[in-house]
Every structure is written in C-alpha cells, then in structure tokens.
Amino acid sequence: MRCVSQPPECLRGLIHEQSKAVHRRQIAKRLNTDLHRIEYLLRTRPIAAAYKVGNAFAYDESAIDAIELELRRVQSRRQEARHA
C-alpha cells in the first residue's frame, strides 16, 4: 500500500482552483450584505456553482462577480422605486 502525501500531478490544478472557491456565507461577508440576499440571488438567477463540496456549493470568482452585479441591479431598482 502506497501512502501519498501529495496529490497526483493531474489533480494539483483542480485542487488549487477549488481552494479559491468560496461558499455563500463567505460571499455575503465579502460583499458586505446579508446572507439571505445572496441566497435569493442564487435561487432566482442563472448563476452556477463551480463545485459541489459535500452538500454545499462553492462559487468561483466569475460567479461572485455575477452575484455582485445582480446585487447592484436589485439595489438600483429599489432606489428608483423609492424616488419615483
């Protein structure tokens, strides 16, 4: 039986990419907004998770950028509705 302390070369890039992925709570913290707003956007917008880790989903930078854009759109619509 062989003990492997390092992952095989073919998996190193994938593991490095997964380490950059973040969960919903971390996205909310990074964007300084409530978790329920992030969860709502993920339910109602076509933003796909990069990875599934157990029962949780992890998102990469492009998904975080899309979430941030959608969050700004929602906030701007709310501002327009208040001032109309």
C-alpha positions in Angstrom: 0.0 0.0 0.0 1.4 3.4 -1.0 1.0 6.5 1.1 0.6 9.6 -1.0 1.3 12.9 0.7 0.9 15.0 -2.4 -1.9 14.7 -4.9 -1.1 13.3 -8.4 0.1 15.9 -10.9 -3.2 15.8 -12.8 -5.2 16.8 -9.8 -3.0 19.6 -8.5 -4.5 22.3 -10.7 -8.0 21.2 -9.8 -7.3 21.3 -6.1 -5.8 24.7 -6.4 -8.8 26.0 -8.2 -11.2 24.5 -5.6 -9.2 26.2 -2.8 -10.1 29.6 -4.4 -13.9 28.8 -4.5 -16.0 30.2 -1.7 -19.3 29.4 -0.1 -22.5 31.6 0.2 -21.7 32.8 3.7 -18.2 33.9 2.6 -19.7 35.7 -0.5 -22.1 37.6 1.8 -19.2 38.6 4.0 -17.0 39.7 1.1 -19.9 41.7 -0.5 -20.9 43.1 2.9 -24.5 42.1 2.6 -27.0 39.8 4.3 -26.8 36.0 3.6 -30.5 35.8 2.6 -29.9 38.3 -0.2 -27.1 36.1 -1.7 -29.3 33.0 -1.3 -32.2 34.8 -3.1 -30.0 35.8 -6.0 -28.6 32.2 -6.3 -32.1 30.8 -6.3 -33.6 33.3 -8.8 -30.7 33.9 -11.2 -28.8 31.5 -13.5 -25.6 31.6 -11.5 -24.0 28.2 -11.4 -21.8 26.9 -8.7 -18.2 26.0 -9.7 -18.0 22.9 -7.3 -20.2 20.9 -5.1 -18.4 20.1 -1.8 -20.5 17.5 0.1 -23.9 19.1 0.4 -22.6 22.6 -0.1 -21.9 24.6 -3.2 -18.8 26.6 -3.8 -18.5 29.5 -6.2 -15.6 30.9 -8.2 -14.6 34.5 -8.9 -16.8 34.7 -12.1 -19.9 33.7 -10.1 -19.0 36.2 -7.3 -18.7 38.9 -10.0 -22.1 37.9 -11.4 -23.7 38.0 -7.9 -22.2 41.4 -7.2 -23.6 42.7 -10.5 -27.1 41.3 -9.7 -26.9 42.7 -6.2 -26.2 46.2 -7.6 -29.1 45.9 -10.1 -31.5 45.0 -7.4 -30.3 47.9 -5.2 -30.6 50.4 -8.1 -34.1 49.2 -8.9 -35.0 49.7 -5.2 -33.6 53.2 -5.2 -35.5 54.1 -8.3 -38.8 52.7 -6.9 -38.3 54.8 -3.7 -37.7 58.0 -5.6 -40.5 57.5 -8.2 
